Amino acid sequence: MIILNEYIEGNMNVIEYSRDGVTVSHVVKTTIQVDVPIEPQPTIEDLQMQTLLNTEYLVALAEIKG
């Protein structure tokens, strides 16, 4: 079994295999994975700071409304 041809078709990597070196015996198509950047998760300190800011905002609104 040898690789007869390998190419990219759209978002697929296509490999054509041959038993005799001339004709294609079978084809394997695999999806090309696109790396998606992973956004960093907020730290406990970030969450605490956001909670504090939200609380201060709500207290200020309550004081304005009376």
mmCIF file as gemmi writes it, N, C-alpha and C atoms, coordinates in Angstrom:
data_model
loop_
_atom_site.group_PDB
_atom_site.id
_atom_site.type_symbol
_atom_site.label_atom_id
_atom_site.label_alt_id
_atom_site.label_comp_id
_atom_site.label_asym_id
_atom_site.label_entity_id
_atom_site.label_seq_id
_atom_site.pdbx_PDB_ins_code
_atom_site.Cartn_x
_atom_site.Cartn_y
_atom_site.Cartn_z
_atom_site.occupancy
_atom_site.B_iso_or_equiv
_atom_site.pdbx_formal_charge
_atom_site.auth_seq_id
_atom_site.auth_asym_id
_atom_site.pdbx_PDB_model_num
ATOM 1 N N . MET Axp A 1 ? 0.864 -1.171 0 1 0 ? 1 A 1
ATOM 2 C CA . MET Axp A 1 ? 0 0 0 1 0 ? 1 A 1
ATOM 3 C C . MET Axp A 1 ? 0.911 1.235 0 1 0 ? 1 A 1
ATOM 4 N N . ILE Axp A 2 ? 0.693 2.111 -0.979 1 0 ? 2 A 1
ATOM 5 C CA . ILE Axp A 2 ? 1.478 3.347 -1.053 1 0 ? 2 A 1
ATOM 6 C C . ILE Axp A 2 ? 0.529 4.524 -1.233 1 0 ? 2 A 1
ATOM 7 N N . ILE Axp A 3 ? 1.019 5.684 -0.859 1 0 ? 3 A 1
ATOM 8 C CA . ILE Axp A 3 ? 0.25 6.912 -1.094 1 0 ? 3 A 1
ATOM 9 C C . ILE Axp A 3 ? 0.49 7.32 -2.542 1 0 ? 3 A 1
ATOM 10 N N . LEU Axp A 4 ? -0.601 7.385 -3.273 1 0 ? 4 A 1
ATOM 11 C CA . LEU Axp A 4 ? -0.516 7.742 -4.694 1 0 ? 4 A 1
ATOM 12 C C . LEU Axp A 4 ? -0.576 9.248 -4.875 1 0 ? 4 A 1
ATOM 13 N N . ASN Axp A 5 ? -1.45 9.905 -4.079 1 0 ? 5 A 1
ATOM 14 C CA . ASN Axp A 5 ? -1.649 11.342 -4.226 1 0 ? 5 A 1
ATOM 15 C C . ASN Axp A 5 ? -2.168 11.893 -2.904 1 0 ? 5 A 1
ATOM 16 N N . GLU Axp A 6 ? -1.763 13.093 -2.577 1 0 ? 6 A 1
ATOM 17 C CA . GLU Axp A 6 ? -2.266 13.77 -1.374 1 0 ? 6 A 1
ATOM 18 C C . GLU Axp A 6 ? -2.503 15.231 -1.713 1 0 ? 6 A 1
ATOM 19 N N . TYR Axp A 7 ? -3.694 15.732 -1.37 1 0 ? 7 A 1
ATOM 20 C CA . TYR Axp A 7 ? -4.027 17.122 -1.694 1 0 ? 7 A 1
ATOM 21 C C . TYR Axp A 7 ? -5.101 17.632 -0.74 1 0 ? 7 A 1
ATOM 22 N N . ILE Axp A 8 ? -5.324 18.952 -0.799 1 0 ? 8 A 1
ATOM 23 C CA . ILE Axp A 8 ? -6.333 19.602 0.035 1 0 ? 8 A 1
ATOM 24 C C . ILE Axp A 8 ? -7.497 19.99 -0.854 1 0 ? 8 A 1
ATOM 25 N N . GLU Axp A 9 ? -8.691 19.633 -0.412 1 0 ? 9 A 1
ATOM 26 C CA . GLU Axp A 9 ? -9.917 19.944 -1.149 1 0 ? 9 A 1
ATOM 27 C C . GLU Axp A 9 ? -10.88 20.608 -0.178 1 0 ? 9 A 1
ATOM 28 N N . GLY Axp A 10 ? -11.031 21.933 -0.309 1 0 ? 10 A 1
ATOM 29 C CA . GLY Axp A 10 ? -11.865 22.678 0.643 1 0 ? 10 A 1
ATOM 30 C C . GLY Axp A 10 ? -11.238 22.628 2.022 1 0 ? 10 A 1
ATOM 31 N N . ASN Axp A 11 ? -11.987 22.103 2.996 1 0 ? 11 A 1
ATOM 32 C CA . ASN Axp A 11 ? -11.439 21.985 4.351 1 0 ? 11 A 1
ATOM 33 C C . ASN Axp A 11 ? -11.085 20.523 4.667 1 0 ? 11 A 1
ATOM 34 N N . MET Axp A 12 ? -10.819 19.738 3.607 1 0 ? 12 A 1
ATOM 35 C CA . MET Axp A 12 ? -10.498 18.321 3.761 1 0 ? 12 A 1
ATOM 36 C C . MET Axp A 12 ? -9.086 18.022 3.244 1 0 ? 12 A 1
ATOM 37 N N . ASN Axp A 13 ? -8.364 17.181 3.975 1 0 ? 13 A 1
ATOM 38 C CA . ASN Axp A 13 ? -7.092 16.65 3.504 1 0 ? 13 A 1
ATOM 39 C C . ASN Axp A 13 ? -7.411 15.292 2.872 1 0 ? 13 A 1
ATOM 40 N N . VAL Axp A 14 ? -7.104 15.146 1.592 1 0 ? 14 A 1
ATOM 41 C CA . VAL Axp A 14 ? -7.465 13.938 0.848 1 0 ? 14 A 1
ATOM 42 C C . VAL Axp A 14 ? -6.183 13.152 0.542 1 0 ? 14 A 1
ATOM 43 N N . ILE Axp A 15 ? -6.2 11.85 0.883 1 0 ? 15 A 1
ATOM 44 C CA . ILE Axp A 15 ? -5.075 10.967 0.566 1 0 ? 15 A 1
ATOM 45 C C . ILE Axp A 15 ? -5.613 9.803 -0.258 1 0 ? 15 A 1
ATOM 46 N N . GLU Axp A 16 ? -5.019 9.628 -1.428 1 0 ? 16 A 1
ATOM 47 C CA . GLU Axp A 16 ? -5.395 8.514 -2.305 1 0 ? 16 A 1
ATOM 48 C C . GLU Axp A 16 ? -4.32 7.433 -2.2 1 0 ? 16 A 1
ATOM 49 N N . TYR Axp A 17 ? -4.747 6.218 -1.88 1 0 ? 17 A 1
ATOM 50 C CA . TYR Axp A 17 ? -3.832 5.095 -1.73 1 0 ? 17 A 1
ATOM 51 C C . TYR Axp A 17 ? -3.927 4.174 -2.936 1 0 ? 17 A 1
ATOM 52 N N . SER Axp A 18 ? -2.836 3.456 -3.183 1 0 ? 18 A 1
ATOM 53 C CA . SER Axp A 18 ? -2.793 2.53 -4.31 1 0 ? 18 A 1
ATOM 54 C C . SER Axp A 18 ? -2.124 1.233 -3.874 1 0 ? 18 A 1
ATOM 55 N N . ARG Axp A 19 ? -2.609 0.109 -4.434 1 0 ? 19 A 1
ATOM 56 C CA . ARG Axp A 19 ? -1.982 -1.195 -4.175 1 0 ? 19 A 1
ATOM 57 C C . ARG Axp A 19 ? -0.917 -1.501 -5.233 1 0 ? 19 A 1
ATOM 58 N N . ASP Axp A 20 ? -1.17 -1.012 -6.451 1 0 ? 20 A 1
ATOM 59 C CA . ASP Axp A 20 ? -0.252 -1.333 -7.548 1 0 ? 20 A 1
ATOM 60 C C . ASP Axp A 20 ? 0.617 -0.143 -7.975 1 0 ? 20 A 1
ATOM 61 N N . GLY Axp A 21 ? 0.417 1.016 -7.347 1 0 ? 21 A 1
ATOM 62 C CA . GLY Axp A 21 ? 1.213 2.197 -7.695 1 0 ? 21 A 1
ATOM 63 C C . GLY Axp A 21 ? 0.68 2.977 -8.876 1 0 ? 21 A 1
ATOM 64 N N . VAL Axp A 22 ? -0.455 2.524 -9.473 1 0 ? 22 A 1
ATOM 65 C CA . VAL Axp A 22 ? -1.004 3.188 -10.645 1 0 ? 22 A 1
ATOM 66 C C . VAL Axp A 22 ? -2.446 3.623 -10.395 1 0 ? 22 A 1
ATOM 67 N N . THR Axp A 23 ? -3.276 2.711 -9.965 1 0 ? 23 A 1
ATOM 68 C CA . THR Axp A 23 ? -4.693 3.006 -9.768 1 0 ? 23 A 1
ATOM 69 C C . THR Axp A 23 ? -4.994 3.248 -8.292 1 0 ? 23 A 1
ATOM 70 N N . VAL Axp A 24 ? -6.013 4.068 -8.063 1 0 ? 24 A 1
ATOM 71 C CA . VAL Axp A 24 ? -6.423 4.39 -6.692 1 0 ? 24 A 1
ATOM 72 C C . VAL Axp A 24 ? -7.238 3.22 -6.144 1 0 ? 24 A 1
ATOM 73 N N . SER Axp A 25 ? -6.804 2.685 -4.996 1 0 ? 25 A 1
ATOM 74 C CA . SER Axp A 25 ? -7.554 1.585 -4.384 1 0 ? 25 A 1
ATOM 75 C C . SER Axp A 25 ? -8.562 2.109 -3.368 1 0 ? 25 A 1
ATOM 76 N N . HIS Axp A 26 ? -8.196 3.169 -2.641 1 0 ? 26 A 1
ATOM 77 C CA . HIS Axp A 26 ? -9.154 3.815 -1.748 1 0 ? 26 A 1
ATOM 78 C C . HIS Axp A 26 ? -8.694 5.227 -1.41 1 0 ? 26 A 1
ATOM 79 N N . VAL Axp A 27 ? -9.653 6.014 -0.916 1 0 ? 27 A 1
ATOM 80 C CA . VAL Axp A 27 ? -9.424 7.428 -0.617 1 0 ? 27 A 1
ATOM 81 C C . VAL Axp A 27 ? -9.812 7.68 0.832 1 0 ? 27 A 1
ATOM 82 N N . VAL Axp A 28 ? -8.957 8.414 1.548 1 0 ? 28 A 1
ATOM 83 C CA . VAL Axp A 28 ? -9.244 8.791 2.934 1 0 ? 28 A 1
ATOM 84 C C . VAL Axp A 28 ? -9.312 10.312 2.99 1 0 ? 28 A 1
ATOM 85 N N . LYS Axp A 29 ? -10.443 10.82 3.5 1 0 ? 29 A 1
ATOM 86 C CA . LYS Axp A 29 ? -10.618 12.267 3.656 1 0 ? 29 A 1
ATOM 87 C C . LYS Axp A 29 ? -10.724 12.58 5.147 1 0 ? 29 A 1
ATOM 88 N N . THR Axp A 30 ? -9.922 13.53 5.601 1 0 ? 30 A 1
ATOM 89 C CA . THR Axp A 30 ? -9.982 13.97 6.995 1 0 ? 30 A 1
ATOM 90 C C . THR Axp A 30 ? -10.171 15.479 7.039 1 0 ? 30 A 1
ATOM 91 N N . THR Axp A 31 ? -10.942 15.917 7.994 1 0 ? 31 A 1
ATOM 92 C CA . THR Axp A 31 ? -11.202 17.346 8.151 1 0 ? 31 A 1
ATOM 93 C C . THR Axp A 31 ? -9.963 18.034 8.692 1 0 ? 31 A 1
ATOM 94 N N . ILE Axp A 32 ? -9.647 19.181 8.125 1 0 ? 32 A 1
ATOM 95 C CA . ILE Axp A 32 ? -8.537 19.992 8.62 1 0 ? 32 A 1
ATOM 96 C C . ILE Axp A 32 ? -9.064 20.809 9.796 1 0 ? 32 A 1
ATOM 97 N N . GLN Axp A 33 ? -8.466 20.612 10.958 1 0 ? 33 A 1
ATOM 98 C CA . GLN Axp A 33 ? -8.895 21.318 12.157 1 0 ? 33 A 1
ATOM 99 C C . GLN Axp A 33 ? -8.383 22.751 12.134 1 0 ? 33 A 1
ATOM 100 N N . VAL Axp A 34 ? -9.276 23.68 12.454 1 0 ? 34 A 1
ATOM 101 C CA . VAL Axp A 34 ? -8.911 25.087 12.541 1 0 ? 34 A 1
ATOM 102 C C . VAL Axp A 34 ? -8.73 25.407 14.021 1 0 ? 34 A 1
ATOM 103 N N . ASP Axp A 35 ? -7.564 25.925 14.362 1 0 ? 35 A 1
ATOM 104 C CA . ASP Axp A 35 ? -7.305 26.266 15.759 1 0 ? 35 A 1
ATOM 105 C C . ASP Axp A 35 ? -8.137 27.466 16.168 1 0 ? 35 A 1
ATOM 106 N N . VAL Axp A 36 ? -8.931 27.284 17.195 1 0 ? 36 A 1
ATOM 107 C CA . VAL Axp A 36 ? -9.749 28.355 17.741 1 0 ? 36 A 1
ATOM 108 C C . VAL Axp A 36 ? -9.056 28.85 18.998 1 0 ? 36 A 1
ATOM 109 N N . PRO Axp A 37 ? -8.727 30.147 19.044 1 0 ? 37 A 1
ATOM 110 C CA . PRO Axp A 37 ? -8.044 30.635 20.251 1 0 ? 37 A 1
ATOM 111 C C . PRO Axp A 37 ? -8.943 30.488 21.478 1 0 ? 37 A 1
ATOM 112 N N . ILE Axp A 38 ? -8.35 30.023 22.549 1 0 ? 38 A 1
ATOM 113 C CA . ILE Axp A 38 ? -9.078 29.857 23.806 1 0 ? 38 A 1
ATOM 114 C C . ILE Axp A 38 ? -8.892 31.123 24.628 1 0 ? 38 A 1
ATOM 115 N N . GLU Axp A 39 ? -10.02 31.738 24.957 1 0 ? 39 A 1
ATOM 116 C CA . GLU Axp A 39 ? -9.939 32.951 25.762 1 0 ? 39 A 1
ATOM 117 C C . GLU Axp A 39 ? -9.651 32.576 27.208 1 0 ? 39 A 1
ATOM 118 N N . PRO Axp A 40 ? -8.803 33.356 27.864 1 0 ? 40 A 1
ATOM 119 C CA . PRO Axp A 40 ? -8.475 33.034 29.253 1 0 ? 40 A 1
ATOM 120 C C . PRO Axp A 40 ? -9.697 33.188 30.159 1 0 ? 40 A 1
ATOM 121 N N . GLN Axp A 41 ? -9.807 32.283 31.116 1 0 ? 41 A 1
ATOM 122 C CA . GLN Axp A 41 ? -10.9 32.343 32.071 1 0 ? 41 A 1
ATOM 123 C C . GLN Axp A 41 ? -10.596 33.409 33.111 1 0 ? 41 A 1
ATOM 124 N N . PRO Axp A 42 ? -11.629 34.135 33.576 1 0 ? 42 A 1
ATOM 125 C CA . PRO Axp A 42 ? -11.372 35.155 34.602 1 0 ? 42 A 1
ATOM 126 C C . PRO Axp A 42 ? -10.905 34.498 35.901 1 0 ? 42 A 1
ATOM 127 N N . THR Axp A 43 ? -10.045 35.208 36.591 1 0 ? 43 A 1
ATOM 128 C CA . THR Axp A 43 ? -9.552 34.709 37.876 1 0 ? 43 A 1
ATOM 129 C C . THR Axp A 43 ? -10.575 35.026 38.961 1 0 ? 43 A 1
ATOM 130 N N . ILE Axp A 44 ? -10.378 34.448 40.129 1 0 ? 44 A 1
ATOM 131 C CA . ILE Axp A 44 ? -11.254 34.73 41.269 1 0 ? 44 A 1
ATOM 132 C C . ILE Axp A 44 ? -11.2 36.223 41.592 1 0 ? 44 A 1
ATOM 133 N N . GLU Axp A 45 ? -10.006 36.807 41.502 1 0 ? 45 A 1
ATOM 134 C CA . GLU Axp A 45 ? -9.862 38.24 41.782 1 0 ? 45 A 1
ATOM 135 C C . GLU Axp A 45 ? -10.666 39.071 40.785 1 0 ? 45 A 1
ATOM 136 N N . ASP Axp A 46 ? -10.64 38.68 39.52 1 0 ? 46 A 1
ATOM 137 C CA . ASP Axp A 46 ? -11.426 39.39 38.503 1 0 ? 46 A 1
ATOM 138 C C . ASP Axp A 46 ? -12.916 39.313 38.82 1 0 ? 46 A 1
ATOM 139 N N . LEU Axp A 47 ? -13.387 38.128 39.194 1 0 ? 47 A 1
ATOM 140 C CA . LEU Axp A 47 ? -14.801 37.952 39.525 1 0 ? 47 A 1
ATOM 141 C C . LEU Axp A 47 ? -15.188 38.758 40.765 1 0 ? 47 A 1
ATOM 142 N N . GLN Axp A 48 ? -14.316 38.762 41.756 1 0 ? 48 A 1
ATOM 143 C CA . GLN Axp A 48 ? -14.588 39.538 42.968 1 0 ? 48 A 1
ATOM 144 C C . GLN Axp A 48 ? -14.648 41.033 42.653 1 0 ? 48 A 1
ATOM 145 N N . MET Axp A 49 ? -13.73 41.516 41.812 1 0 ? 49 A 1
ATOM 146 C CA . MET Axp A 49 ? -13.711 42.935 41.44 1 0 ? 49 A 1
ATOM 147 C C . MET Axp A 49 ? -14.977 43.294 40.67 1 0 ? 49 A 1
ATOM 148 N N . GLN Axp A 50 ? -15.405 42.445 39.751 1 0 ? 50 A 1
ATOM 149 C CA . GLN Axp A 50 ? -16.627 42.717 38.991 1 0 ? 50 A 1
ATOM 150 C C . GLN Axp A 50 ? -17.841 42.735 39.907 1 0 ? 50 A 1
ATOM 151 N N . THR Axp A 51 ? -17.892 41.818 40.872 1 0 ? 51 A 1
ATOM 152 C CA . THR Axp A 51 ? -18.995 41.785 41.84 1 0 ? 51 A 1
ATOM 153 C C . THR Axp A 51 ? -19.011 43.055 42.675 1 0 ? 51 A 1
ATOM 154 N N . LEU Axp A 52 ? -17.849 43.5 43.115 1 0 ? 52 A 1
ATOM 155 C CA . LEU Axp A 52 ? -17.754 44.731 43.907 1 0 ? 52 A 1
ATOM 156 C C . LEU Axp A 52 ? -18.224 45.927 43.086 1 0 ? 52 A 1
ATOM 157 N N . LEU Axp A 53 ? -17.785 46.02 41.838 1 0 ? 53 A 1
ATOM 158 C CA . LEU Axp A 53 ? -18.2 47.141 40.989 1 0 ? 53 A 1
ATOM 159 C C . LEU Axp A 53 ? -19.707 47.121 40.741 1 0 ? 53 A 1
ATOM 160 N N . ASN Axp A 54 ? -20.265 45.939 40.514 1 0 ? 54 A 1
ATOM 161 C CA . ASN Axp A 54 ? -21.71 45.826 40.308 1 0 ? 54 A 1
ATOM 162 C C . ASN Axp A 54 ? -22.474 46.252 41.555 1 0 ? 54 A 1
ATOM 163 N N . THR Axp A 55 ? -21.98 45.844 42.72 1 0 ? 55 A 1
ATOM 164 C CA . THR Axp A 55 ? -22.632 46.192 43.98 1 0 ? 55 A 1
ATOM 165 C C . THR Axp A 55 ? -22.581 47.697 44.216 1 0 ? 55 A 1
ATOM 166 N N . GLU Axp A 56 ? -21.408 48.296 43.989 1 0 ? 56 A 1
ATOM 167 C CA . GLU Axp A 56 ? -21.275 49.741 44.157 1 0 ? 56 A 1
ATOM 168 C C . GLU Axp A 56 ? -22.199 50.491 43.198 1 0 ? 56 A 1
ATOM 169 N N . TYR Axp A 57 ? -22.326 50.001 41.986 1 0 ? 57 A 1
ATOM 170 C CA . TYR Axp A 57 ? -23.211 50.618 41.007 1 0 ? 57 A 1
ATOM 171 C C . TYR Axp A 57 ? -24.663 50.553 41.481 1 0 ? 57 A 1
ATOM 172 N N . LEU Axp A 58 ? -25.081 49.403 41.98 1 0 ? 58 A 1
ATOM 173 C CA . LEU Axp A 58 ? -26.465 49.253 42.453 1 0 ? 58 A 1
ATOM 174 C C . LEU Axp A 58 ? -26.729 50.109 43.678 1 0 ? 58 A 1
ATOM 175 N N . VAL Axp A 59 ? -25.771 50.234 44.558 1 0 ? 59 A 1
ATOM 176 C CA . VAL Axp A 59 ? -25.929 51.083 45.745 1 0 ? 59 A 1
ATOM 177 C C . VAL Axp A 59 ? -26.056 52.539 45.303 1 0 ? 59 A 1
ATOM 178 N N . ALA Axp A 60 ? -25.216 52.955 44.357 1 0 ? 60 A 1
ATOM 179 C CA . ALA Axp A 60 ? -25.29 54.336 43.867 1 0 ? 60 A 1
ATOM 180 C C . ALA Axp A 60 ? -26.64 54.619 43.211 1 0 ? 60 A 1
ATOM 181 N N . LEU Axp A 61 ? -27.155 53.68 42.429 1 0 ? 61 A 1
ATOM 182 C CA . LEU Axp A 61 ? -28.481 53.863 41.821 1 0 ? 61 A 1
ATOM 183 C C . LEU Axp A 61 ? -29.57 53.959 42.88 1 0 ? 61 A 1
ATOM 184 N N . ALA Axp A 62 ? -29.47 53.139 43.904 1 0 ? 62 A 1
ATOM 185 C CA . ALA Axp A 62 ? -30.462 53.16 44.981 1 0 ? 62 A 1
ATOM 186 C C . ALA Axp A 62 ? -30.427 54.489 45.713 1 0 ? 62 A 1
ATOM 187 N N . GLU Axp A 63 ? -29.236 55.055 45.907 1 0 ? 63 A 1
ATOM 188 C CA . GLU Axp A 63 ? -29.111 56.342 46.6 1 0 ? 63 A 1
ATOM 189 C C . GLU Axp A 63 ? -29.663 57.471 45.747 1 0 ? 63 A 1
ATOM 190 N N . ILE Axp A 64 ? -29.488 57.407 44.43 1 0 ? 64 A 1
ATOM 191 C CA . ILE Axp A 64 ? -29.986 58.443 43.543 1 0 ? 64 A 1
ATOM 192 C C . ILE Axp A 64 ? -31.516 58.428 43.517 1 0 ? 64 A 1
ATOM 193 N N . LYS Axp A 65 ? -32.1 57.242 43.471 1 0 ? 65 A 1
ATOM 194 C CA . LYS Axp A 65 ? -33.548 57.112 43.401 1 0 ? 65 A 1
ATOM 195 C C . LYS Axp A 65 ? -34.218 57.424 44.747 1 0 ? 65 A 1
ATOM 196 N N . GLY Axp A 66 ? -33.414 57.428 45.79 1 0 ? 66 A 1
ATOM 197 C CA . GLY Axp A 66 ? -33.927 57.816 47.102 1 0 ? 66 A 1
ATOM 198 C C . GLY Axp A 66 ? -34.441 56.694 47.853 1 0 ? 66 A 1
